[in-house]
Amino acid sequence: MPNSPHANLAPHLKCPQRPLTTGSWRSMRPQVQVEKCNLCGLCDVLCPDGVIKLTAAGLTIDWDYCKGCGICATECYRQAMVMVEEVANV
């Protein structure tokens, strides 16, 4: 929408050479405890950023966009998702 009054508010979001990733924001990250997880998909549905996906192979998390908000761990009724401290790659 080139005539939109909001067209220039966030030009960085339109740049395919430099996509906006948010994974570096987190200090905690979700960790799946496989022995407790029954693959119900609740974390997939409730993730506000849509970074958790339930696949045939299990749960996958897109670390480039996970902010570490902890909603997945808080809402998991089996306590299969826990938050652990983020460790920088050295």
VENDA-V873835 format. One record per residue. N is the residue number from 1. RES is the residue in one letter. PSI is psi in whole degrees, -180 to 180 (* if undefined). Layout:
N RES PSI
N RES PSI
This chain:
1 M 83
2 P -26
3 N 4
4 S 138
5 P -11
6 H 8
7 A -29
8 N 13
9 L -37
10 A 69
11 P -25
12 H -23
13 L -17
14 K -3
15 C 105
16 P -20
17 Q -19
18 R 76
19 P 149
20 L 110
21 T 148
22 T 2
23 G -26
24 S -8
25 W -22
26 R 149
27 S -18
28 M 151
29 R 147
30 P 144
31 Q 129
32 V 130
33 Q 97
34 V -36
35 E -21
36 K -22
37 C 130
38 N 14
39 L 41
40 C -26
41 G 6
42 L -41
43 C -37
44 D -45
45 V -39
46 L -13
47 C 118
48 P -20
49 D -2
50 G 33
51 V -12
52 I 128
53 K 136
54 L 117
55 T 177
56 A -28
57 A -8
58 G -152
59 L 139
60 T 147
61 I 128
62 D 99
63 W -20
64 D -25
65 Y -8
66 C 124
67 K -6
68 G 33
69 C -28
70 G 4
71 I -39
72 C -45
73 A -38
74 T -39
75 E -11
76 C 111
77 Y -16
78 R 0
79 Q 39
80 A -14
81 M 124
82 V 154
83 M 130
84 V 158
85 E 137
86 E 133
87 V 126
88 A 142
89 N 120
90 V *
